[in-house]
Amino acid sequence: MITVTSAAGGVGRLLVRQLATQNVPVRAVVKNAAQAATTRADGAVEVVVGDLRSEETLRNALVGADVLYHAAPTQIIDERPIIDLLIAIGPANGLQHIVFHSVIHPNLHQLTHHHQKDIAEGILRSSGIPTTVLRPSHYMQNYLEVWEFLQAGVMPYPVSPDSVMGVVDVADVAEAAANILVDPTPHTDRVYDLSTVELTRHEMAEIW
């Protein structure tokens, strides 16, 4: 059994679908009944509804699971309590491998999200639990949220148009994650940066 947290998220949904098409049993962790219905439709064979910061939720998510794909919901900034719980109760419930969804360049500590991911990675490295870290770069799909602005010729990002940004498609992240989850042993203690091309905003504008 593979457990996927944040299974109703952009990567999570595609990951559940990827595994389901390979007939891999997936237990999905989501936060409400609506998301539970969605993830069942995506192919999850078991669903846990709850808050990842709850020990009861995590126990239900991990019992009998060999491998965990852990991606924290975006609204959770401090991941340490969740990671500490995973380490404390995971092995006793049969957990053998964690694939951790991190972020590109976690050493950029001036960015809170990156700093928290760096802390979580360090805790997992010291835990003794076989772990693989995925560090996706900026999602291409993020720009769909501001697509109307882009069509109007406005780039609503407070960064220099000359700065370089690596981008990746969430579908590629999900595919890479699925490949690792079905055979995690060769990827133990590996860290993978997931990106495709690096573009300035000028280059992005030309493509759009």
Backbone torsions as a table, in degrees:
resi	resn	phi	psi	omega
1	MET	NA	134.5	174.9
2	ILE	-110.8	128.8	176.2
3	THR	-100.3	134.7	178.5
4	VAL	-121.4	116.6	174.4
5	THR	-86.4	161.6	-175.0
6	SER	50.4	44.1	-172.4
7	ALA	-70.7	-11.2	177.8
8	ALA	-98.3	4.4	179.4
9	GLY	-80.3	179.5	-176.8
10	GLY	-59.9	-46.8	176.7
11	VAL	-77.8	-40.9	-175.9
12	GLY	-57.5	-44.8	-179.2
13	ARG	-62.4	-46.0	-179.8
14	LEU	-66.2	-34.4	179.4
15	LEU	-67.0	-45.1	177.1
16	VAL	-58.4	-43.7	179.1
17	ARG	-63.0	-43.3	179.8
18	GLN	-58.2	-48.2	-177.9
19	LEU	-67.8	-38.5	-179.7
20	ALA	-63.2	-37.7	179.2
21	THR	-67.2	-19.5	176.8
22	GLN	-96.8	10.7	-180.0
23	ASN	59.0	33.2	175.7
24	VAL	-93.1	124.0	-180.0
25	PRO	-67.8	129.0	-176.4
26	VAL	-121.5	132.8	169.4
27	ARG	-105.2	119.7	-176.0
28	ALA	-100.3	139.2	176.4
29	VAL	-111.3	121.3	-178.3
30	VAL	-134.9	174.1	-171.7
31	LYS	-104.1	-10.3	179.5
32	ASN	-155.6	174.3	-175.0
33	ALA	-66.1	-35.7	179.8
34	ALA	-63.5	-43.5	177.6
35	GLN	-66.6	-32.6	178.2
36	ALA	-62.0	-43.4	178.8
37	ALA	-63.7	-39.2	179.9
38	THR	-64.2	-46.3	-175.6
39	THR	-71.6	-29.5	174.0
40	ARG	-64.8	-40.9	177.4
41	ALA	-64.5	-29.3	178.5
42	ASP	-76.0	-15.8	175.9
43	GLY	123.5	1.7	178.3
44	ALA	-65.5	134.6	179.7
45	VAL	-89.5	-22.8	175.0
46	GLU	-135.4	149.3	-179.3
47	VAL	-135.2	134.3	173.2
48	VAL	-115.4	124.6	178.5
49	VAL	-105.5	126.6	179.4
50	GLY	167.6	-171.6	-179.0
51	ASP	-102.4	126.8	-177.9
52	LEU	-63.1	-17.8	177.7
53	ARG	-80.4	-4.1	179.4
54	SER	-92.7	129.6	178.7
55	GLU	-62.8	-36.7	178.9
56	GLU	-62.1	-44.0	178.6
57	THR	-60.4	-45.7	-178.3
58	LEU	-66.4	-38.5	177.6
59	ARG	-62.0	-45.0	178.3
60	ASN	-63.6	-33.2	-178.5
61	ALA	-73.3	-31.6	-170.1
62	LEU	-98.4	-24.2	-173.5
63	VAL	-57.9	122.0	178.7
64	GLY	78.4	3.8	179.6
65	ALA	-91.7	130.8	178.2
66	ASP	-81.1	-39.4	-172.8
67	VAL	-131.5	142.0	179.0
68	LEU	-122.1	131.1	166.7
69	TYR	-102.9	113.6	-175.3
70	HIS	-112.4	116.9	172.1
71	ALA	-127.9	119.6	-179.3
72	ALA	-74.0	144.3	174.0
73	PRO	-58.5	148.0	-174.4
74	THR	-61.9	-25.9	-177.7
75	GLN	-78.1	-10.7	178.0
76	ILE	-92.3	114.5	-177.4
77	ILE	-88.6	-51.0	-178.9
78	ASP	-89.1	103.7	-176.9
79	GLU	-86.5	-9.9	-172.1
80	ARG	-56.3	-45.4	179.7
81	PRO	-57.8	-37.1	178.8
82	ILE	-68.0	-46.3	-179.4
83	ILE	-61.4	-42.1	179.1
84	ASP	-61.1	-40.7	178.1
85	LEU	-66.2	-42.5	178.3
86	LEU	-56.7	-44.9	-178.2
87	ILE	-68.3	-37.7	-176.4
88	ALA	-70.8	-38.9	-173.0
89	ILE	-111.6	-13.3	-176.2
90	GLY	-60.2	-58.1	-176.5
91	PRO	-58.1	-37.5	-179.8
92	ALA	-66.3	-21.8	178.8
93	ASN	-98.6	8.2	174.8
94	GLY	99.7	2.4	-178.8
95	LEU	-67.6	130.0	-176.9
96	GLN	-116.1	-16.9	-176.3
97	HIS	-157.9	139.9	175.5
98	ILE	-118.3	129.8	169.4
99	VAL	-106.3	114.6	-171.8
100	PHE	-102.3	126.7	179.0
101	HIS	-86.2	104.8	-177.6
102	SER	-105.8	-142.2	-178.1
103	VAL	-149.9	151.7	178.0
104	ILE	-62.8	141.3	178.4
105	HIS	53.9	59.3	179.2
106	PRO	-67.0	-11.0	178.7
107	ASN	-77.8	-1.4	175.8
108	LEU	-79.8	78.0	-171.1
109	HIS	-71.7	-11.7	175.9
110	GLN	-71.1	-15.3	174.3
111	LEU	-99.6	116.8	-172.8
112	THR	-56.9	-44.2	-179.0
113	HIS	-59.1	-43.9	-179.7
114	HIS	-66.7	-43.0	-179.6
115	HIS	-59.9	-44.0	-180.0
116	GLN	-64.5	-36.7	177.0
117	LYS	-65.6	-38.6	179.0
118	ASP	-63.3	-41.9	176.9
119	ILE	-61.4	-46.4	-179.3
120	ALA	-62.0	-42.6	177.9
121	GLU	-58.9	-44.0	-178.7
122	GLY	-62.5	-41.2	178.9
123	ILE	-63.9	-43.1	179.8
124	LEU	-64.9	-39.7	178.8
125	ARG	-61.1	-33.0	-177.7
126	SER	-88.3	-3.7	-171.6
127	SER	-78.4	-25.6	-174.3
128	GLY	88.0	-8.2	177.0
129	ILE	-83.9	127.8	177.5
130	PRO	-53.9	127.5	-172.6
131	THR	-136.9	144.5	170.2
132	THR	-123.3	136.7	-178.6
133	VAL	-112.6	128.6	173.9
134	LEU	-108.8	129.7	-178.8
135	ARG	-119.6	83.3	179.6
136	PRO	-72.2	146.7	175.2
137	SER	-87.0	-167.2	-175.8
138	HIS	-59.5	128.4	-179.0
139	TYR	-72.6	134.0	173.8
140	MET	-58.7	-36.0	-176.9
141	GLN	-65.0	-18.5	178.9
142	ASN	-58.3	-30.9	-176.8
143	TYR	-73.9	-15.6	176.3
144	LEU	-66.1	-24.9	179.8
145	GLU	-67.3	-22.4	-178.7
146	VAL	-121.7	25.6	-173.3
147	TRP	-60.1	-37.3	-179.7
148	GLU	-64.1	-36.4	176.5
149	PHE	-65.1	-43.2	-178.6
150	LEU	-63.3	-39.5	178.3
151	GLN	-64.0	-28.1	179.7
152	ALA	-87.1	1.2	176.7
153	GLY	88.6	19.8	-178.4
154	VAL	-117.5	131.8	175.5
155	MET	-104.4	100.7	-173.8
156	PRO	-85.9	48.7	176.5
157	TYR	-121.6	129.4	-175.3
158	PRO	-81.5	56.9	-179.9
159	VAL	-135.2	162.3	179.0
160	SER	-67.4	136.0	177.1
161	PRO	-66.2	-13.6	178.4
162	ASP	-90.5	-8.6	-179.8
163	SER	-71.2	148.5	-177.0
164	VAL	-98.0	134.6	-179.3
165	MET	-129.8	126.9	172.2
166	GLY	-78.9	141.4	-179.2
167	VAL	-130.6	155.9	179.7
168	VAL	-150.8	150.3	177.4
169	ASP	-86.5	136.1	-179.3
170	VAL	-60.3	-29.4	178.9
171	ALA	-65.5	-35.2	177.8
172	ASP	-70.1	-36.4	176.7
173	VAL	-63.7	-44.3	179.8
174	ALA	-63.9	-39.4	179.8
175	GLU	-65.7	-43.5	178.0
176	ALA	-61.8	-43.0	179.4
177	ALA	-62.2	-43.2	-179.9
178	ALA	-62.1	-42.1	179.3
179	ASN	-59.7	-37.7	-179.9
180	ILE	-74.3	-42.9	-175.1
181	LEU	-62.7	-35.6	-178.1
182	VAL	-75.8	-17.5	177.5
183	ASP	-150.4	72.8	-169.9
184	PRO	-76.7	-22.7	-172.0
185	THR	-53.8	-46.7	-179.9
186	PRO	-63.5	-13.6	-176.3
187	HIS	-104.4	10.2	-179.4
188	THR	-59.9	132.0	178.2
189	ASP	64.7	17.4	176.8
190	ARG	-95.3	150.5	176.1
191	VAL	-123.4	126.3	-177.7
192	TYR	-120.0	121.3	169.3
193	ASP	-80.4	127.5	-178.0
194	LEU	-111.1	108.1	179.7
195	SER	-153.4	165.7	179.6
196	THR	-119.0	-74.2	-179.6
197	VAL	-121.0	156.9	174.6
198	GLU	-112.2	124.9	-173.3
199	LEU	-133.3	147.3	167.3
200	THR	-81.2	167.6	178.0
201	ARG	-66.6	-27.8	175.1
202	HIS	-62.5	-45.4	179.9
203	GLU	-66.0	-38.2	176.6
204	MET	-62.1	-43.8	-178.2
205	ALA	-59.6	-38.6	179.0
206	GLU	-64.1	-40.1	180.0
207	ILE	-67.7	-44.6	179.4
208	TRP	-61.8	NA	NA
